[in-house]
């Protein structure tokens, strides 16, 4: 299965958000920020003529989980 380019971008965004926020606060807060960012992006898409794709939010969350793992362990 080939990853879609936008999913890689969402994963990267979640990772970077988590790493930055996790270094400035705590790894758990970084993870939370990454997850919330993915959800807010999909809500924004829903109400602004975008395409809602739950997998985009999932990819952002996976990126945040990777960042959390890097920071925590």
C-alpha positions as CSV (number, residue, x, y, z in Angstrom):
1,X,0.0,0.0,0.0
2,X,1.4,3.4,-1.0
3,X,1.1,6.3,1.4
4,X,-0.6,9.4,0.0
5,X,1.6,12.4,0.0
6,X,-0.8,14.5,2.1
7,X,-0.8,11.8,4.8
8,X,3.0,12.0,5.1
9,X,2.6,15.8,5.5
10,X,0.0,15.4,8.3
11,X,2.2,12.8,10.0
12,X,5.2,15.2,9.8
13,X,3.1,18.1,11.1
14,X,1.9,16.0,14.1
15,X,5.5,15.0,14.8
16,X,6.9,18.5,14.6
17,X,4.1,20.0,16.8
18,X,4.6,17.3,19.4
19,X,8.3,17.7,19.5
20,X,8.3,21.5,19.8
21,X,5.5,21.6,22.4
22,X,6.9,18.6,24.2
23,X,10.3,20.2,24.6
24,X,8.7,23.5,25.7
25,X,6.3,21.9,28.1
26,X,6.0,18.1,28.7
27,X,5.8,15.2,26.2
28,X,2.2,14.6,27.2
29,X,1.2,18.2,26.4
30,X,3.0,17.8,23.0
31,X,1.0,14.7,22.3
32,X,-2.2,16.4,23.3
33,X,-1.4,19.4,21.0
34,X,-0.7,17.1,18.1
35,X,-4.0,15.2,18.5
36,X,-6.1,18.4,19.0
37,X,-4.5,20.0,15.9
38,X,-5.5,17.1,13.7
39,X,-9.1,17.3,15.0
40,X,-9.3,21.0,14.7
41,X,-8.1,20.8,11.1
42,X,-10.8,18.4,10.2
43,X,-13.5,20.6,11.9
44,X,-12.2,23.5,9.9
45,X,-12.4,21.5,6.7
46,X,-16.0,20.5,7.5
47,X,-17.2,24.1,7.8
48,X,-15.1,25.7,5.1
49,X,-15.9,23.6,2.0
50,X,-12.9,21.3,2.6
51,X,-12.9,17.6,2.3
52,X,-13.1,15.8,5.7
53,X,-10.9,12.8,5.9
54,X,-10.6,11.0,9.2
55,X,-7.3,9.4,8.0
56,X,-5.8,12.9,7.9
57,X,-6.5,13.3,11.6
58,X,-5.3,9.8,12.2
59,X,-2.0,10.5,10.4
60,X,-1.5,13.7,12.5
61,X,-2.1,11.6,15.7
62,X,0.4,9.0,14.6
63,X,3.0,11.7,14.0
64,X,2.3,13.1,17.5
65,X,2.6,9.6,19.0
66,X,6.0,9.1,17.3
67,X,7.1,12.5,18.8
68,X,5.9,11.5,22.2
69,X,7.8,8.3,22.0
70,X,11.0,10.1,21.0
71,X,10.6,12.6,23.9
72,X,9.4,10.2,26.6
73,X,11.6,7.2,26.0
